[in-house]
Amino acid sequence: MGKVKLVAQAVTEDLNSEDSVLIDVMEKGTDWLFKLIVFLGVPYLIYVVSQFFTI
């Protein structure tokens, strides 16, 4: 239980610091997910629009 408390304390200190490593990692992860959604969604959107205008 003591190790969990130490980890929680380290995470809390990191999140409260000015240059947090965890926040940077989460930012990079969400940027990557947004780019993935955009790049996978654009071909589908083009397909849907082409089907809409060919009817």
Sine and cosine of phi, psi and omega as CSV:
sin_phi,cos_phi,sin_psi,cos_psi,sin_omega,cos_omega
0.00,0.00,-0.49,0.87,0.01,-1.00
-0.92,0.38,-0.58,0.82,0.01,-1.00
-0.92,0.38,-0.63,0.78,0.03,-1.00
-0.90,0.44,-0.64,0.76,0.02,-1.00
-0.91,0.43,-0.64,0.77,0.03,-1.00
-0.91,0.40,-0.64,0.77,0.03,-1.00
-0.92,0.40,-0.69,0.72,0.02,-1.00
-0.89,0.46,-0.62,0.79,0.02,-1.00
-0.93,0.38,-0.64,0.77,0.02,-1.00
-0.91,0.41,-0.65,0.76,0.03,-1.00
-0.91,0.42,-0.68,0.73,0.01,-1.00
-0.89,0.46,-0.67,0.74,0.02,-1.00
-0.91,0.42,-0.62,0.78,0.01,-1.00
-0.92,0.39,-0.68,0.74,-0.01,-1.00
-0.92,0.39,-0.49,0.87,0.00,-1.00
-1.00,0.08,-0.15,0.99,-0.02,-1.00
-0.98,0.19,0.29,-0.96,-0.06,-1.00
-0.93,0.36,-0.65,0.76,0.00,-1.00
-0.90,-0.43,0.98,0.21,-0.09,-1.00
-0.97,0.23,0.73,-0.68,0.03,-1.00
-0.96,0.29,-0.65,0.76,-0.03,-1.00
-0.90,0.43,-0.64,0.77,0.02,-1.00
-0.92,0.39,-0.62,0.78,0.05,-1.00
-0.89,0.45,-0.66,0.75,0.02,-1.00
-0.91,0.41,-0.68,0.73,0.02,-1.00
-0.91,0.42,-0.60,0.80,0.03,-1.00
-0.90,0.43,-0.70,0.72,0.03,-1.00
-0.90,0.43,-0.61,0.79,0.02,-1.00
-0.91,0.41,-0.69,0.72,0.00,-1.00
-0.95,0.32,-0.56,0.83,0.09,-1.00
-0.88,0.47,-0.68,0.73,0.00,-1.00
-0.90,0.43,-0.68,0.73,0.01,-1.00
-0.91,0.42,-0.63,0.78,0.03,-1.00
-0.89,0.45,-0.70,0.72,0.02,-1.00
-0.90,0.44,-0.63,0.78,0.03,-1.00
-0.89,0.45,-0.70,0.71,0.01,-1.00
-0.90,0.44,-0.67,0.74,-0.01,-1.00
-0.91,0.42,-0.74,0.67,-0.06,-1.00
-0.93,0.36,-0.50,0.87,0.06,-1.00
-1.00,0.09,-0.41,0.91,-0.04,-1.00
-1.00,0.09,-0.46,0.89,-0.04,-1.00
-0.89,0.45,-0.74,0.67,0.04,-1.00
-0.87,0.49,-0.62,0.78,0.04,-1.00
-0.91,0.41,-0.66,0.75,0.03,-1.00
-0.90,0.44,-0.65,0.76,0.06,-1.00
-0.89,0.46,-0.67,0.74,0.04,-1.00
-0.88,0.48,-0.72,0.69,-0.02,-1.00
-0.90,0.44,-0.67,0.74,0.00,-1.00
-0.92,0.40,-0.63,0.77,0.01,-1.00
-0.92,0.40,-0.59,0.80,0.05,-1.00
-0.94,0.34,-0.54,0.84,-0.01,-1.00
-0.93,0.36,-0.65,0.76,-0.06,-1.00
-1.00,0.08,-0.19,0.98,0.04,-1.00
-1.00,0.00,-0.21,0.98,-0.01,-1.00
-0.98,0.20,0.00,0.00,0.00,0.00
